[in-house]
Amino acid sequence: MPCSWRTSDLQLLLMLTVFLVAERISASSNSTQQLASSRNLNSSQLPAEVDISLPVLVDTKAVLSCSPILLTNVIITTWEIFLGDKPPCIRTQRRDTNRISKINCTDKRMTWLYRPDQIPALQIDPVAITHEGHYRCIVAAYDGNFFYEYQLQVLVAPEATLFQSENRTAVCKAVAGRPAARISWTPGGDCVPQYEYWSNGTVTVQSTCHWAYGNVSIVSCSVFHETGNWSRSIELNPGARTLVFPVSRLLIILYLKSSIFLVILIIVGIIYFQRINDCRARE
């Protein structure tokens, strides 16, 4: 019996040892997976691709930044610029050799903001309408590739005017805006919009409004645009008024005028015949 008890104890001890070792291996494996997952999470905190719509006012300075990752992890930074039907402009900076190259980049207004090995941002100074297009920054790093894309929209502020053209008619114009401005009136009237498109991509919008009733004396024109809003008011001239009389009153006026004319004609006739009679009596 004592031998059997010792054998059983030994078997139990061996089973407990195997169980504990298996638990340690499983815990170690889970810890390793969590650590690896944590490292992967830290390396992918930045989004792999960012697409930004960027409106910029013409004749100003624009700065397009790139992926804010550690520069020590960067291998190559590349800017690809697509403007209309032109071939793409490509600017590249290799960090290990600090070599800078460019292809199809002739616009001197478009340069690196500073040293690309320190700040890989692109600047446009000043911005022109022709700079509207697609800009893509590609960063090749040890953690992977990151993309920053901009859709650059160039804005041109319109010149707004308001004037009166005819009786109770006003004209509101927003000249050479990009994009086209929007015009509204207060109070509303009988309005006709017109659009004129220019070769540089700007649009002139004109709204002609007429108010037939005399109870409207002051009107306001509002111009809405991405660069700012504009509002002005103008006082309408009263215009020519047409007096309307009933038919019976018109007949009375016509009868009175005819009567007066007839009386004058009779008086002139009497005077004429009187002079003739006087002349005959003297003869």
C-alpha positions in Angstrom: 0.0 0.0 0.0 2.7 2.6 0.8 4.3 1.9 -2.6 1.0 2.4 -4.4 0.5 5.7 -2.6 3.9 6.9 -3.6 3.3 6.0 -7.2 0.0 7.8 -7.2 1.5 10.9 -5.6 4.3 10.9 -8.1 1.8 10.7 -11.0 -0.3 13.5 -9.5 2.8 15.7 -9.0 3.9 15.0 -12.6 0.4 16.0 -13.9 0.5 19.2 -11.9 3.9 20.1 -13.2 2.8 19.6 -16.8 -0.3 21.7 -16.3 1.7 24.6 -14.8 4.2 24.5 -17.6 1.5 24.6 -20.2 -0.2 27.5 -18.4 3.1 29.4 -18.4 3.7 28.8 -22.1 0.1 29.9 -22.9 0.5 33.1 -20.9 3.8 33.8 -22.5 2.4 33.4 -25.9 -0.6 35.7 -25.2 1.8 38.3 -23.8 4.0 38.1 -26.9 0.9 38.5 -29.1 -0.3 41.5 -27.1 3.1 43.1 -27.3 3.3 42.6 -31.0 -0.2 43.9 -31.5 0.8 47.0 -29.4 3.8 47.6 -31.5 1.8 47.3 -34.7 -0.8 49.7 -33.3 1.9 52.2 -32.4 3.4 52.1 -35.8 0.0 52.6 -37.5 -1.3 55.4 -35.4 -1.2 57.6 -38.5 -3.7 57.0 -41.3 -2.2 55.4 -44.4 -4.0 57.9 -46.6 -5.5 61.4 -46.0 -7.5 63.3 -48.6 -8.1 67.0 -48.0 -10.1 69.6 -49.9 -8.2 72.9 -49.6 -9.8 76.2 -50.8 -7.2 79.0 -51.3 -7.7 82.7 -52.2 -5.8 83.8 -55.4 -2.7 85.9 -55.0 -2.0 84.5 -51.5 0.5 82.0 -50.1 -0.4 78.3 -49.7 1.5 75.7 -47.7 0.8 72.0 -48.2 2.1 69.9 -45.4 3.0 66.2 -45.6 2.5 63.3 -43.2 3.6 64.2 -39.6 5.7 61.1 -39.0 9.2 61.0 -37.5 11.7 62.2 -40.1 14.2 59.6 -38.8 11.8 56.9 -40.2 11.5 58.5 -43.6 13.3 57.1 -46.6 11.9 59.1 -49.5 9.4 62.0 -49.8 7.7 62.6 -53.1 5.3 65.3 -54.3 3.2 64.5 -57.3 1.3 67.5 -58.8 -1.4 67.2 -61.4 -2.6 70.5 -63.0 -5.2 70.1 -65.8 -3.9 68.4 -68.9 -0.2 69.2 -68.1 2.2 66.3 -67.5 2.6 65.8 -63.7 5.3 67.6 -61.8 7.3 65.3 -59.5 9.6 66.5 -56.7 11.6 63.9 -54.7 13.9 64.1 -51.7 15.9 61.1 -50.5 16.8 61.4 -46.9 19.8 59.1 -46.7 21.7 61.0 -49.4 19.8 64.3 -49.1 19.3 64.2 -52.9 16.6 66.4 -54.4 15.3 65.9 -57.9 12.4 67.2 -60.0 10.7 66.2 -63.2 8.4 68.5 -65.4 8.5 71.2 -62.7 9.0 74.6 -64.3 6.8 76.9 -62.2 9.1 78.9 -60.0 6.2 79.9 -57.7 6.0 76.3 -56.5 9.0 75.2 -54.2 9.8 73.4 -51.0 8.8 75.4 -48.0 12.2 75.0 -46.3 14.8 72.2 -46.3 12.9 69.1 -47.3 15.0 66.9 -45.0 13.5 68.9 -42.1 10.1 70.1 -43.3 8.9 68.2 -46.4 6.1 70.7 -47.1 5.3 72.4 -50.4 4.6 76.1 -50.8 2.9 78.1 -53.6 3.6 81.8 -53.5 1.6 83.5 -54.9 -1.3 81.2 -55.8 -2.7 81.6 -59.4 -5.8 80.2 -60.9 -3.6 77.8 -62.9 -2.5 76.1 -59.6 -5.9 74.5 -59.1 -5.5 70.7 -59.2 -4.5 67.6 -57.4 -1.5 67.4 -55.1 -0.2 64.1 -53.6 2.6 63.7 -51.0 4.0 60.1 -50.7 6.2 59.3 -47.8 8.1 56.0 -47.9 9.1 55.1 -44.4 10.4 52.0 -42.5 6.8 51.7 -41.0 5.2 51.7 -44.4 4.0 54.2 -47.0 1.8 57.2 -46.2 -0.2 59.3 -48.6 -1.4 62.9 -48.1 -3.6 64.2 -51.0 -4.9 67.7 -51.5 -7.6 68.9 -53.9 -6.6 72.6 -54.3 -9.5 74.9 -55.2 -8.5 78.5 -56.1 -11.0 81.2 -55.1 -11.4 84.6 -56.7 -13.5 87.2 -54.9 -16.1 88.9 -57.2 -16.5 92.7 -57.4 -20.1 93.5 -56.5 -22.1 96.5 -57.6 -25.7 97.7 -57.4 -27.4 100.4 -59.5 -30.8 101.4 -60.9 -31.2 101.2 -64.7 -34.8 102.2 -65.4 -37.9 103.1 -63.6 -38.3 100.7 -60.6 -35.6 98.3 -62.1 -32.3 97.6 -60.3 -29.3 95.6 -61.4 -26.9 93.7 -59.1 -23.7 92.3 -60.5 -20.9 90.1 -59.1 -18.0 90.4 -61.6 -15.4 87.8 -62.3 -15.8 85.5 -59.3 -14.6 81.9 -58.9 -16.7 80.0 -58.4 -19.9 81.8 -59.5 -21.5 84.0 -56.9 -25.1 83.7 -55.8 -27.5 86.7 -55.8 -30.7 87.2 -53.9 -33.1 90.2 -53.5 -35.1 91.5 -50.5 -38.0 91.9 -51.2 -38.2 89.6 -54.2 -39.3 90.9 -57.5 -39.5 90.0 -61.2 -35.8 89.0 -61.6 -33.8 87.7 -64.6 -30.3 86.2 -64.0 -27.5 86.3 -66.5 -24.1 84.4 -66.5 -21.0 85.4 -68.4 -18.1 82.9 -68.4 -14.5 84.1 -68.9 -11.5 82.3 -70.3 -9.6 82.3 -67.0 -12.4 80.3 -65.3 -14.1 83.2 -63.6 -17.9 84.0 -63.9 -19.8 87.2 -63.9 -23.3 87.0 -62.5 -25.9 89.7 -63.2 -29.4 89.8 -61.8 -31.9 92.4 -63.1 -35.0 92.9 -61.0 -38.2 94.9 -61.5 -40.9 95.9 -59.0 -44.1 97.0 -60.7 -45.9 98.1 -57.5 -45.2 101.4 -55.9 -45.4 100.1 -52.3 -41.8 98.9 -52.6 -39.4 101.8 -52.2 -36.1 100.3 -50.9 -34.6 97.0 -52.1 -31.5 95.1 -51.0 -29.2 92.9 -53.0 -27.1 90.2 -51.3 -24.1 88.5 -52.9 -23.0 85.1 -51.4 -19.5 83.7 -52.2 -16.9 81.4 -50.6 -14.6 84.4 -50.1 -17.2 86.4 -48.2 -20.7 87.9 -48.4 -21.8 91.4 -49.6 -25.1 93.3 -49.2 -26.2 96.8 -50.3 -29.5 98.7 -50.5 -30.9 101.2 -53.0 -34.0 103.4 -53.1 -36.2 103.1 -56.2 -37.4 106.1 -58.1 -41.2 106.4 -58.0 -41.3 106.4 -61.8 -44.0 107.8 -64.1 -47.5 107.4 -62.8 -50.5 106.9 -65.1 -53.7 108.6 -64.0 -56.8 106.5 -64.7 -60.2 108.2 -64.9 -63.7 106.6 -65.2 -65.3 106.7 -68.7 -68.1 109.1 -67.6 -65.5 111.5 -66.2 -63.6 111.5 -69.5 -66.8 112.2 -71.4 -67.6 115.1 -69.2 -64.1 116.6 -69.7 -64.4 116.1 -73.5 -67.9 117.8 -73.5 -66.6 120.7 -71.5 -63.6 121.2 -73.9 -65.9 121.0 -76.9 -68.3 123.5 -75.4 -65.6 126.0 -74.6 -64.2 125.6 -78.1 -67.7 126.2 -79.6 -68.2 129.3 -77.5 -64.9 130.7 -78.6 -65.7 129.9 -82.2 -69.1 131.7 -81.9 -67.5 134.8 -80.3 -64.8 135.0 -83.0 -67.6 134.6 -85.7 -69.7 137.4 -84.2 -66.6 139.7 -84.0 -65.8 138.9 -87.6 -69.2 139.6 -89.0 -69.5 142.8 -86.9 -66.4 144.2 -88.5 -67.7 143.4 -92.0 -70.9 145.2 -91.2 -69.0 148.2 -90.0 -67.0 148.4 -93.1 -70.1 148.3 -95.4 -71.7 151.0 -93.4 -68.8 153.4 -93.9 -68.9 152.8 -97.6 
